[in-house]
Amino acid sequence: MFREARLDDFAHIVRLYRQLQPDDPALKDGSDAEVFRQILESPADWASSSWPAPCGPHRTRAATRRC
């Protein structure tokens, strides 16, 4: 099941990101949470046709490495 991300998901997303990218520096000034909030408040233009993603079975570049 999928659902839209919420602001209270941020800590869980950061924890997962740390597992996947342990060498990336952690931001301590709170700017990461602020950017996440801004993303959540922005319109979902990323799903429009202005960002073409022609590869993969679900039209996403992440769906296949052959893109």
Steps between C-alpha positions, in 0.01 A plus 500: 500500500620849417395834641612858468786599729420711805717730707515247784659250259820703483686326786426159349613610154825639643562177690454296181721741305776464762489122451525535122756784495700475824791711372290807413543779752208562735356852502474637851346839429147376425515602136423144391168500688417843359561384144287190563219726624530718190484194276184380673338840462588538133265392222559156352632630167765226499234256376410711199612441145759778537730241661511219249604160628450270204683195632381210710168324533353782710656780295763565768874507452546318830306200370786386280876549471492485120374858459 
